[in-house]
Amino acid sequence: MRLKSGDIAEADYLRVKMEGLRAQSDLDSAQAAVEQAQAALAVLLRWPEQSLRIEAQDAWPALADIGQTGDKNELIDRALHQRPDLQADKQRAEQAKKELELRGA
């Protein structure tokens, strides 16, 4: 509207429009980088099918919530049992066993 009324020069209008397109391009690049980082994290965690549902949150449990009492070996066993990558590996192993059983039958 300002361009049509002569309030702004066409060169200024085009410069502002180009800056807007650059900002949109930067936003698109940043979003792509986030999705790539999520996919890389999902591969590390061995959850590739859930890579787009991962989101960072600043929600840390209080120290009383994590069950830090007990002996060292018990805590290590609990931590290993709760690791998502190990749980996923166990599920894959169970699935592979079932597939072998089905192929053998």
Residue pairs with C-beta under 8 A, 6 or more apart in sequence:
2 8
2 13
3 10
3 13
35 51
35 52
38 51
38 52
38 54
39 48
39 51
41 51
41 54
42 48
42 49
42 50
42 51
42 54
43 51
44 85
45 84
45 85
45 88
46 84
46 85
46 88
46 89
47 54
47 84
47 88
67 75
67 78
68 75
70 78
80 86
